[in-house]
Amino acid sequence: MTVFSRLLYTVISLALLCASVILIGVAVWRTATASWNGEDALGAMLDAIGLVIIAVAVADVGKFLFEEEVVADREMRRPAEARGSLTKFMSIMIVALSLEALVLIAKTTRETIAEIVYPALLVLLAVLALVGLGLFQRLSQHATAAVPAKHEGIAGEANREGAGEAPMPHGTSSRSGAAPARPEPV
C-alpha cells in the first residue's frame, strides 16, 4: 500500500473517531440540558442512547478501516480474508441497526403506539441483514475451502516429508480411512 493511501485511511479513521466523540458529547449535553431545564429527561436520554449507538457504530467503522487498511497493510488476496472483513463490517452495522430499533421501539411506545410500524420495519431490516450475512457466509464457505492457504500447504508437505511420506497434492490426504503403513524395525 502506498504512503498516500495509508495517510488517507489514517485521516479518515481519525475523522470518524472525532465525529463519534462529538456525537457522544452532544448526547451528554442534550441529556444534561433537558434534566436541568425540567424537560422530558427520559425522552432526552432515549435520544442520547440513539446518538451513542450511532457514535459507537461510527467509531467501529473508523477502527475497522484503520485496522484493515493501515495496520494490516495488505490487500485481500484470499476469499477468507475478504469474508472475514465483510463479516466484521456487517456485524457492526447489524448491531447498530438492532440497538437503534430497540431505542425507537422504547421511544415510540411512550409517545404514540400507532407509529410502531417504523421501528418494527427497522427490526425487520436488521433481521434481513443478519440472514443475508448468514447466506453470504454459507455461500462463500465453498470459495474459501477451494483456495488453500499458503502456509497450510507448505507446512503439510514438510510434515509429511519429515515423517517419510511422499508429498501429497493439495486437497488430498494420506489418510484414507486405513492406518498408514509403519516402517518395520531394522
C-alpha positions as protocol buffer text, in pm:
chain_id: "A"
residue {
  index: 1
  type: MET
  ca { x: 0 y: 0 z: 0 }
}
residue {
  index: 2
  type: THR
  ca { x: 131 y: 344 z: -79 }
}
residue {
  index: 3
  type: VAL
  ca { x: 215 y: 602 z: 181 }
}
residue {
  index: 4
  type: PHE
  ca { x: -60 y: 826 z: 45 }
}
residue {
  index: 5
  type: SER
  ca { x: -323 y: 552 z: 90 }
}
residue {
  index: 6
  type: ARG
  ca { x: -207 y: 483 z: 444 }
}
residue {
  index: 7
  type: LEU
  ca { x: -218 y: 853 z: 528 }
}
residue {
  index: 8
  type: LEU
  ca { x: -562 y: 892 z: 369 }
}
residue {
  index: 9
  type: TYR
  ca { x: -709 y: 600 z: 564 }
}
residue {
  index: 10
  type: THR
  ca { x: -548 y: 727 z: 883 }
}
residue {
  index: 11
  type: VAL
  ca { x: -709 y: 1069 z: 834 }
}
residue {
  index: 12
  type: ILE
  ca { x: -1046 y: 910 z: 754 }
}
residue {
  index: 13
  type: SER
  ca { x: -1024 y: 689 z: 1063 }
}
residue {
  index: 14
  type: LEU
  ca { x: -934 y: 984 z: 1285 }
}
residue {
  index: 15
  type: ALA
  ca { x: -1217 y: 1192 z: 1139 }
}
residue {
  index: 16
  type: LEU
  ca { x: -1466 y: 913 z: 1213 }
}
residue {
  index: 17
  type: LEU
  ca { x: -1331 y: 877 z: 1566 }
}
residue {
  index: 18
  type: CYS
  ca { x: -1358 y: 1254 z: 1624 }
}
residue {
  index: 19
  type: ALA
  ca { x: -1714 y: 1251 z: 1488 }
}
residue {
  index: 20
  type: SER
  ca { x: -1809 y: 972 z: 1728 }
}
residue {
  index: 21
  type: VAL
  ca { x: -1660 y: 1160 z: 2024 }
}
residue {
  index: 22
  type: ILE
  ca { x: -1854 y: 1472 z: 1922 }
}
residue {
  index: 23
  type: LEU
  ca { x: -2176 y: 1266 z: 1897 }
}
residue {
  index: 24
  type: ILE
  ca { x: -2122 y: 1133 z: 2248 }
}
residue {
  index: 25
  type: GLY
  ca { x: -2059 y: 1489 z: 2371 }
}
residue {
  index: 26
  type: VAL
  ca { x: -2381 y: 1608 z: 2207 }
}
residue {
  index: 27
  type: ALA
  ca { x: -2571 y: 1319 z: 2368 }
}
residue {
  index: 28
  type: VAL
  ca { x: -2439 y: 1407 z: 2714 }
}
residue {
  index: 29
  type: TRP
  ca { x: -2504 y: 1778 z: 2661 }
}
residue {
  index: 30
  type: ARG
  ca { x: -2865 y: 1723 z: 2548 }
}
residue {
  index: 31
  type: THR
  ca { x: -2938 y: 1492 z: 2840 }
}
residue {
  index: 32
  type: ALA
  ca { x: -2786 y: 1732 z: 3093 }
}
residue {
  index: 33
  type: THR
  ca { x: -2966 y: 2031 z: 2942 }
}
residue {
  index: 34
  type: ALA
  ca { x: -3302 y: 1852 z: 2945 }
}
residue {
  index: 35
  type: SER
  ca { x: -3253 y: 1746 z: 3307 }
}
residue {
  index: 36
  type: TRP
  ca { x: -3154 y: 2095 z: 3422 }
}
residue {
  index: 37
  type: ASN
  ca { x: -3440 y: 2264 z: 3237 }
}
residue {
  index: 38
  type: GLY
  ca { x: -3700 y: 2024 z: 3371 }
}
residue {
  index: 39
  type: GLU
  ca { x: -3789 y: 1893 z: 3025 }
}
residue {
  index: 40
  type: ASP
  ca { x: -3864 y: 1532 z: 2937 }
}
residue {
  index: 41
  type: ALA
  ca { x: -3546 y: 1376 z: 3077 }
}
residue {
  index: 42
  type: LEU
  ca { x: -3641 y: 1022 z: 2976 }
}
residue {
  index: 43
  type: GLY
  ca { x: -3704 y: 1127 z: 2616 }
}
residue {
  index: 44
  type: ALA
  ca { x: -3374 y: 1311 z: 2611 }
}
residue {
  index: 45
  type: MET
  ca { x: -3198 y: 1002 z: 2748 }
}
residue {
  index: 46
  type: LEU
  ca { x: -3352 y: 781 z: 2481 }
}
residue {
  index: 47
  type: ASP
  ca { x: -3236 y: 1028 z: 2216 }
}
residue {
  index: 48
  type: ALA
  ca { x: -2892 y: 1026 z: 2377 }
}
residue {
  index: 49
  type: ILE
  ca { x: -2880 y: 647 z: 2370 }
}
residue {
  index: 50
  type: GLY
  ca { x: -2959 y: 658 z: 1999 }
}
residue {
  index: 51
  type: LEU
  ca { x: -2676 y: 907 z: 1945 }
}
residue {
  index: 52
  type: VAL
  ca { x: -2434 y: 694 z: 2147 }
}
residue {
  index: 53
  type: ILE
  ca { x: -2528 y: 385 z: 1942 }
}
residue {
  index: 54
  type: ILE
  ca { x: -2457 y: 575 z: 1622 }
}
residue {
  index: 55
  type: ALA
  ca { x: -2131 y: 704 z: 1773 }
}
residue {
  index: 56
  type: VAL
  ca { x: -2020 y: 351 z: 1859 }
}
residue {
  index: 57
  type: ALA
  ca { x: -2100 y: 231 z: 1507 }
}
residue {
  index: 58
  type: VAL
  ca { x: -1907 y: 524 z: 1356 }
}
residue {
  index: 59
  type: ALA
  ca { x: -1610 y: 457 z: 1586 }
}
residue {
  index: 60
  type: ASP
  ca { x: -1617 y: 87 z: 1497 }
}
residue {
  index: 61
  type: VAL
  ca { x: -1615 y: 167 z: 1126 }
}
residue {
  index: 62
  type: GLY
  ca { x: -1318 y: 400 z: 1178 }
}
residue {
  index: 63
  type: LYS
  ca { x: -1137 y: 133 z: 1378 }
}
residue {
  index: 64
  type: PHE
  ca { x: -1219 y: -127 z: 1112 }
}
residue {
  index: 65
  type: LEU
  ca { x: -1081 y: 93 z: 833 }
}
residue {
  index: 66
  type: PHE
  ca { x: -765 y: 167 z: 1031 }
}
residue {
  index: 67
  type: GLU
  ca { x: -703 y: -199 z: 1116 }
}
residue {
  index: 68
  type: GLU
  ca { x: -772 y: -328 z: 766 }
}
residue {
  index: 69
  type: GLU
  ca { x: -611 y: -57 z: 555 }
}
residue {
  index: 70
  type: VAL
  ca { x: -330 y: 87 z: 769 }
}
residue {
  index: 71
  type: VAL
  ca { x: -221 y: -166 z: 1030 }
}
residue {
  index: 72
  type: ALA
  ca { x: -268 y: -487 z: 829 }
}
residue {
  index: 73
  type: ASP
  ca { x: -111 y: -331 z: 517 }
}
residue {
  index: 74
  type: ARG
  ca { x: -238 y: -599 z: 287 }
}
residue {
  index: 75
  type: GLU
  ca { x: -474 y: -637 z: 1 }
}
residue {
  index: 76
  type: MET
  ca { x: -742 y: -902 z: 20 }
}
residue {
  index: 77
  type: ARG
  ca { x: -589 y: -1185 z: -178 }
}
residue {
  index: 78
  type: ARG
  ca { x: -778 y: -1480 z: -35 }
}
residue {
  index: 79
  type: PRO
  ca { x: -1153 y: -1528 z: -9 }
}
residue {
  index: 80
  type: ALA
  ca { x: -1120 y: -1597 z: 365 }
}
residue {
  index: 81
  type: GLU
  ca { x: -973 y: -1250 z: 426 }
}
residue {
  index: 82
  type: ALA
  ca { x: -1247 y: -1077 z: 229 }
}
residue {
  index: 83
  type: ARG
  ca { x: -1512 y: -1287 z: 400 }
}
residue {
  index: 84
  type: GLY
  ca { x: -1375 y: -1204 z: 745 }
}
residue {
  index: 85
  type: SER
  ca { x: -1358 y: -831 z: 673 }
}
residue {
  index: 86
  type: LEU
  ca { x: -1707 y: -816 z: 529 }
}
residue {
  index: 87
  type: THR
  ca { x: -1843 y: -1018 z: 819 }
}
residue {
  index: 88
  type: LYS
  ca { x: -1682 y: -784 z: 1071 }
}
residue {
  index: 89
  type: PHE
  ca { x: -1819 y: -475 z: 894 }
}
residue {
  index: 90
  type: MET
  ca { x: -2170 y: -614 z: 854 }
}
residue {
  index: 91
  type: SER
  ca { x: -2174 y: -727 z: 1217 }
}
residue {
  index: 92
  type: ILE
  ca { x: -2109 y: -368 z: 1323 }
}
residue {
  index: 93
  type: MET
  ca { x: -2397 y: -246 z: 1107 }
}
residue {
  index: 94
  type: ILE
  ca { x: -2638 y: -519 z: 1224 }
}
residue {
  index: 95
  type: VAL
  ca { x: -2570 y: -449 z: 1591 }
}
residue {
  index: 96
  type: ALA
  ca { x: -2617 y: -74 z: 1535 }
}
residue {
  index: 97
  type: LEU
  ca { x: -2945 y: -132 z: 1348 }
}
residue {
  index: 98
  type: SER
  ca { x: -3075 y: -364 z: 1617 }
}
residue {
  index: 99
  type: LEU
  ca { x: -2991 y: -130 z: 1904 }
}
residue {
  index: 100
  type: GLU
  ca { x: -3135 y: 170 z: 1722 }
}
residue {
  index: 101
  type: ALA
  ca { x: -3454 y: -26 z: 1658 }
}
residue {
  index: 102
  type: LEU
  ca { x: -3483 y: -108 z: 2029 }
}
residue {
  index: 103
  type: VAL
  ca { x: -3439 y: 257 z: 2123 }
}
residue {
  index: 104
  type: LEU
  ca { x: -3701 y: 362 z: 1868 }
}
residue {
  index: 105
  type: ILE
  ca { x: -3944 y: 98 z: 1999 }
}
residue {
  index: 106
  type: ALA
  ca { x: -3899 y: 224 z: 2355 }
}
residue {
  index: 107
  type: LYS
  ca { x: -3943 y: 584 z: 2242 }
}
residue {
  index: 108
  type: THR
  ca { x: -4244 y: 514 z: 2018 }
}
residue {
  index: 109
  type: THR
  ca { x: -4433 y: 315 z: 2280 }
}
residue {
  index: 110
  type: ARG
  ca { x: -4402 y: 613 z: 2515 }
}
residue {
  index: 111
  type: GLU
  ca { x: -4542 y: 858 z: 2260 }
}
residue {
  index: 112
  type: THR
  ca { x: -4778 y: 707 z: 2004 }
}
residue {
  index: 113
  type: ILE
  ca { x: -4817 y: 334 z: 1959 }
}
residue {
  index: 114
  type: ALA
  ca { x: -4958 y: 386 z: 1608 }
}
residue {
  index: 115
  type: GLU
  ca { x: -4609 y: 472 z: 1481 }
}
residue {
  index: 116
  type: ILE
  ca { x: -4459 y: 140 z: 1595 }
}
residue {
  index: 117
  type: VAL
  ca { x: -4455 y: 31 z: 1230 }
}
residue {
  index: 118
  type: TYR
  ca { x: -4134 y: 224 z: 1156 }
}
residue {
  index: 119
  type: PRO
  ca { x: -3925 y: 73 z: 1438 }
}
residue {
  index: 120
  type: ALA
  ca { x: -4070 y: -269 z: 1351 }
}
residue {
  index: 121
  type: LEU
  ca { x: -3952 y: -223 z: 994 }
}
residue {
  index: 122
  type: LEU
  ca { x: -3608 y: -135 z: 1127 }
}
residue {
  index: 123
  type: VAL
  ca { x: -3604 y: -460 z: 1328 }
}
residue {
  index: 124
  type: LEU
  ca { x: -3708 y: -644 z: 1012 }
}
residue {
  index: 125
  type: LEU
  ca { x: -3426 y: -476 z: 822 }
}
residue {
  index: 126
  type: ALA
  ca { x: -3174 y: -584 z: 1088 }
}
residue {
  index: 127
  type: VAL
  ca { x: -3304 y: -941 z: 1073 }
}
residue {
  index: 128
  type: LEU
  ca { x: -3285 y: -942 z: 692 }
}
residue {
  index: 129
  type: ALA
  ca { x: -2927 y: -810 z: 710 }
}
residue {
  index: 130
  type: LEU
  ca { x: -2840 y: -1089 z: 954 }
}
residue {
  index: 131
  type: VAL
  ca { x: -2999 y: -1352 z: 730 }
}
residue {
  index: 132
  type: GLY
  ca { x: -2816 y: -1205 z: 432 }
}
residue {
  index: 133
  type: LEU
  ca { x: -2487 y: -1221 z: 620 }
}
residue {
  index: 134
  type: GLY
  ca { x: -2554 y: -1584 z: 712 }
}
residue {
  index: 135
  type: LEU
  ca { x: -2636 y: -1665 z: 350 }
}
residue {
  index: 136
  type: PHE
  ca { x: -2318 y: -1490 z: 237 }
}
residue {
  index: 137
  type: GLN
  ca { x: -2119 y: -1693 z: 492 }
}
residue {
  index: 138
  type: ARG
  ca { x: -2274 y: -2017 z: 373 }
}
residue {
  index: 139
  type: LEU
  ca { x: -2222 y: -1948 z: 3 }
}
residue {
  index: 140
  type: SER
  ca { x: -1870 y: -1812 z: 40 }
}
residue {
  index: 141
  type: GLN
  ca { x: -1760 y: -2104 z: 255 }
}
residue {
  index: 142
  type: HIS
  ca { x: -1712 y: -2313 z: -57 }
}
residue {
  index: 143
  type: ALA
  ca { x: -1492 y: -2047 z: -217 }
}
residue {
  index: 144
  type: THR
  ca { x: -1283 y: -2026 z: 100 }
}
residue {
  index: 145
  type: ALA
  ca { x: -1237 y: -2403 z: 111 }
}
residue {
  index: 146
  type: ALA
  ca { x: -1140 y: -2414 z: -258 }
}
residue {
  index: 147
  type: VAL
  ca { x: -842 y: -2179 z: -212 }
}
residue {
  index: 148
  type: PRO
  ca { x: -586 y: -2339 z: 19 }
}
residue {
  index: 149
  type: ALA
  ca { x: -375 y: -2121 z: 245 }
}
residue {
  index: 150
  type: LYS
  ca { x: -8 y: -2090 z: 150 }
}
residue {
  index: 151
  type: HIS
  ca { x: 120 y: -2180 z: 494 }
}
residue {
  index: 152
  type: GLU
  ca { x: -103 y: -2482 z: 536 }
}
residue {
  index: 153
  type: GLY
  ca { x: 18 y: -2638 z: 212 }
}
residue {
  index: 154
  type: ILE
  ca { x: 386 y: -2578 z: 285 }
}
residue {
  index: 155
  type: ALA
  ca { x: 365 y: -2693 z: 646 }
}
residue {
  index: 156
  type: GLY
  ca { x: 164 y: -3000 z: 550 }
}
residue {
  index: 157
  type: GLU
  ca { x: 419 y: -3105 z: 288 }
}
residue {
  index: 158
  type: ALA
  ca { x: 709 y: -3051 z: 527 }
}
residue {
  index: 159
  type: ASN
  ca { x: 541 y: -3263 z: 795 }
}
residue {
  index: 160
  type: ARG
  ca { x: 469 y: -3546 z: 551 }
}
residue {
  index: 161
  type: GLU
  ca { x: 823 y: -3540 z: 409 }
}
residue {
  index: 162
  type: GLY
  ca { x: 972 y: -3538 z: 759 }
}
residue {
  index: 163
  type: ALA
  ca { x: 760 y: -3840 z: 851 }
}
residue {
  index: 164
  type: GLY
  ca { x: 879 y: -4035 z: 548 }
}
residue {
  index: 165
  type: GLU
  ca { x: 567 y: -3981 z: 339 }
}
residue {
  index: 166
  type: ALA
  ca { x: 567 y: -3851 z: -13 }
}
residue {
  index: 167
  type: PRO
  ca { x: 422 y: -3502 z: -63 }
}
residue {
  index: 168
  type: MET
  ca { x: 54 y: -3516 z: -150 }
}
residue {
  index: 169
  type: PRO
  ca { x: -115 y: -3274 z: -392 }
}
residue {
  index: 170
  type: HIS
  ca { x: -336 y: -3008 z: -235 }
}
residue {
  index: 171
  type: GLY
  ca { x: -680 y: -3130 z: -144 }
}
residue {
  index: 172
  type: THR
  ca { x: -576 y: -3494 z: -94 }
}
residue {
  index: 173
  type: SER
  ca { x: -488 y: -3672 z: 221 }
}
residue {
  index: 174
  type: SER
  ca { x: -273 y: -3970 z: 307 }
}
residue {
  index: 175
  type: ARG
  ca { x: -542 y: -4087 z: 549 }
}
residue {
  index: 176
  type: SER
  ca { x: -797 y: -4281 z: 352 }
}
residue {
  index: 177
  type: GLY
  ca { x: -952 y: -4446 z: 649 }
}
residue {
  index: 178
  type: ALA
  ca { x: -689 y: -4718 z: 683 }
}
residue {
  index: 179
  type: ALA
  ca { x: -395 y: -4687 z: 917 }
}
residue {
  index: 180
  type: PRO
  ca { x: -76 y: -4570 z: 745 }
}
residue {
  index: 181
  type: ALA
  ca { x: 191 y: -4832 z: 689 }
}
residue {
  index: 182
  type: ARG
  ca { x: 454 y: -4830 z: 961 }
}
residue {
  index: 183
  type: PRO
  ca { x: 818 y: -4886 z: 878 }
}
residue {
  index: 184
  type: GLU
  ca { x: 946 y: -5217 z: 1015 }
}
residue {
  index: 185
  type: PRO
  ca { x: 1221 y: -5202 z: 1273 }
}
residue {
  index: 186
  type: VAL
  ca { x: 1565 y: -5285 z: 1145 }
}
